[in-house]
Amino acid sequence: MKIHGGDDYQENGISDILGCYHGRFVAIEAKQPGGKASPLQLLFLKDVKKAGGFAAIVENMTELVEFMDNVDRKIKRR
């Protein structure tokens, strides 16, 4: 699910991409190269991890693939 933030209908800080992957909650914050996550975005990602989900900030497809490969590895170990 792609989240379109910045309007009156979306809470600030929620990641750009939210999903369920093999039964696990995943939150991905997509940034342009060199872009920085806001404090609210960082807090959201921290909360997702604390709750047992997977969260990341990615700047490109390579980072996205690496993150998802890491999620796959962690799921298989559980």
C-alpha positions as CSV (number, residue, x, y, z in Angstrom):
1,M,0.0,0.0,0.0
2,K,1.5,3.4,-1.0
3,I,0.8,6.2,1.4
4,H,0.3,9.7,0.2
5,G,1.2,12.0,3.1
6,G,1.2,15.7,3.4
7,D,-2.5,16.3,3.3
8,D,-5.3,16.7,5.8
9,Y,-6.1,13.0,5.6
10,Q,-2.8,11.4,6.5
11,E,-1.1,11.4,9.9
12,N,2.4,12.8,9.8
13,G,5.2,10.3,10.1
14,I,3.6,7.2,8.6
15,S,5.9,5.5,6.2
16,D,5.5,5.7,2.4
17,I,4.9,2.0,1.9
18,L,3.0,-0.3,4.3
19,G,2.4,-3.9,3.7
20,C,2.0,-7.4,4.9
21,Y,4.8,-9.8,3.7
22,H,4.5,-13.4,4.6
23,G,2.3,-12.5,7.5
24,R,4.7,-9.8,8.8
25,F,4.1,-6.0,8.9
26,V,6.5,-4.1,6.8
27,A,7.1,-0.3,6.7
28,I,9.3,1.4,4.1
29,E,10.2,5.0,4.0
30,A,11.4,6.0,0.5
31,K,13.8,8.9,0.2
32,Q,15.6,10.6,-2.6
33,P,19.4,10.1,-2.4
34,G,20.7,12.1,0.6
35,G,17.2,12.7,1.9
36,K,16.6,12.6,5.6
37,A,13.7,11.1,7.5
38,S,11.9,13.4,9.9
39,P,11.8,12.8,13.6
40,L,8.2,11.5,13.3
41,Q,9.1,9.1,10.5
42,L,12.0,7.8,12.6
43,L,9.7,7.3,15.6
44,F,7.2,5.4,13.4
45,L,9.9,3.1,12.1
46,K,11.2,2.5,15.6
47,D,7.6,1.7,16.8
48,V,7.2,-0.8,13.9
49,K,10.4,-2.6,14.9
50,K,9.5,-2.6,18.6
51,A,6.2,-4.2,17.7
52,G,7.9,-7.0,15.8
53,G,7.5,-5.6,12.3
54,F,10.2,-4.8,9.8
55,A,11.1,-1.2,8.9
56,A,13.7,0.6,6.7
57,I,14.6,3.8,4.9
58,V,15.6,3.1,1.3
59,E,17.0,5.4,-1.3
60,N,17.0,3.1,-4.3
61,M,16.0,-0.3,-5.6
62,T,19.2,-1.9,-4.5
63,E,18.6,-0.9,-0.9
64,L,15.0,-2.1,-1.2
65,V,16.0,-5.5,-2.5
66,E,18.7,-5.9,0.3
67,F,16.0,-5.0,2.9
68,M,13.5,-7.5,1.6
69,D,16.3,-10.2,1.3
70,N,17.1,-9.5,5.0
71,V,13.4,-9.8,5.9
72,D,13.3,-13.2,4.1
73,R,16.4,-14.4,6.0
74,K,14.9,-13.4,9.4
75,I,11.5,-14.9,8.7
76,K,13.1,-18.2,7.8
77,R,15.1,-18.3,11.1
78,R,11.9,-17.9,13.2
